[in-house]
Amino acid sequence: MPGTAHTPDYISLKRHRDDRHLVERSIRWGVVALLTAVAVAGLANVFGQHHVVLVADSGAATLRVSAPGALRSGLLYQGRFEVDARERLSRPTLVLARGWWDAMSVNSVEPQPLRSWSRDGDVAMEFGPVAAGRRFTIYLYLQANPTTAGRRDQSVELRDGNRTLASIDRSVNVFP
């Protein structure tokens, strides 16, 4: 046919393209269907970045955590922590479980804590006083390291000094 490419050397159209073996064709179509399903699942946000909002309430304050429930390795993401104070918080402290830090790159914490320390693998960050009736928001900008995979505990605890005000148990799935 004029205008079409010639068949490459060592390629037999009858053997390589027009093979009638049902098993081989089924395997090829199965592989294509699997790759298509993975791509569609990614487009449907199955593999991360959809934020999940969890709330814990006490008489003194409300803690609201917004962060993805699933991530892909290498993904940049944000965790947002909102504290609504019902009474004055003199030493508001967020205690973040090890899963916020292990195999994650922390790009920024805004605003910066007055001080921070490690406690049994968890990280505590103390901020300045918050007046009753005020909202205080902390942003944590992270990236899941490219070699990270599996489920991680990302629990959060709000404390005022030594007193625990609210806590949220959450976890995140990191897909390879």
N, C-alpha and C positions, 0 to 999 in steps of 0.2 A: 504494500500500500504506500503510495507516495506521501512524503511528509512525516512518516513515523520512524522511530528509531529502530535500528536493526537489533536482533537478538544478540546479546553478548556471547563471545566465544565460551565454549564449555557449558552453556546453559541449554537444556533441552526443555522447550515449552511443555511437551507432553509429560515429561517426568517431573519438572519443578513447579509448573503452574497448574496444569490440568489434571493432576493426580486425583483419582477417584476414590482413594482410600478414606472411608468414613471416619475411622479412628483419628487419623492425622488431622483431618479437617476439623473434627470436633475439638481436639486439643487446641488447635490454633484459635478457633473461635472462643473457646473457654478462656484462654489467656487474654485475648482482647476484651472479653466481657469483664474479667476480673480487674484489669487496668482501668476500664471505663467506670466500674463500680467504685473503685478507690477515688478516682477523680471526682465523681459525682458526690461521694461522701465528703470530700474536702470542700467542695462548693457549698454543701449543705451545713457546713460549720461543725461537723462531727469531731474534727481533730483540733479544736481549740479556738480560743480568743473570745468566745461568747462569755460575757461577764455574768457572774452569779452574785446576787446580793443577799447577804445574810444579816439578820438583826438580832441583837441581844439587848434586853431591857432590864433595868433595875430602878430602884427608887431614886438613885443618885444621878444616873446617866444612861444614855442609850448609845450603844456601839453599833455602827453599820459598816460592814466590810463588803466592798465590791471588787472582785477579781475573777479572772477566768477559772472555770472548773476543769478545763482541759487545755493543754498546750501542745504545740509541736516543738521539738528540739530546735534551738536557734531563734525562737520567737521572742520579740521584744513585747513587753506587756506592762500594764500599770495595775497596782493595787491601791485602792482608795479607802481610807479609814476615816469615818465621820463620827465625832463624839458630840452628842448633844447633852450639855450639862444641865441638870435640874437643880443642883446645888453647887456651890463653889468647889472646884477641884484645885487643891493647892499644889499637888505634884502628879499631874496626869502622866501615866506611864503605859506604853503599849509593850506587851511582851509577845514577841512573834516566835512561833515554833521553828525548829531547825529546818523544816522544809521550805521556808522562805529564803534560806541562805545557801543550803547544800546544793552544789552543782548549778547555782544561779549566779549571774553577774549582776551586782547592784550598781546601777548607773547613777541613781540620785535618790535622796530622801528630802522632801520639801514639806514643811520647813525643817531645818536641821534641828535635831534634839539638843537640849542643853547638855545632856550627858547620856552615854549609853554604855552597857556592859553585857557580858555573857553570863548566863545562869543555867547550868546543866545543859549546855548546847543551845538553849534558846537565847534570843537577843532582846534585851530590855532597852527601851528608849524613853527617856524622861523629857517632858516638854514643860514650858512655863505655865503658870496658873491660868485657869479658865473660869470666868465668872459664871454664876448661875444664869441660865437662860441663853447662853451663848453656844454657838456651834464652832467646833474646831476640826479642821480637815488636814489629814496627813496624806501625802502622795508618795508612793514607793515605785520607782521605775526600775524594772528588772529585765533580764534576758535569760531564758533557759539555755544553758550551755549546750552546744551541739551534740555532745556525747551523752546527754541526760535522757533517761527513759524510766518509766515506772510511776507508781503512786507515791505521793509525798504528803506528810502531815503539815498543813498550813494553819494550825489553830492560832487564835489571837485572844489575848487577855487584856482587859483594861483595868488598871490599878490606879489607886490614888494613895501614893506612899506604899504602905504594906497591906492595904485593904483592897481586896478584889471586888470590882464593881460589876463587871460583865465579862463573859467569855463566849467565844464562838469556836466550835469544833468544825473544821473543814479540811478537805484534802483536795489535791489537784492530781490529775493524770497527765503525765508527760509522754507523748507519743514520739517514737524515734523518727 
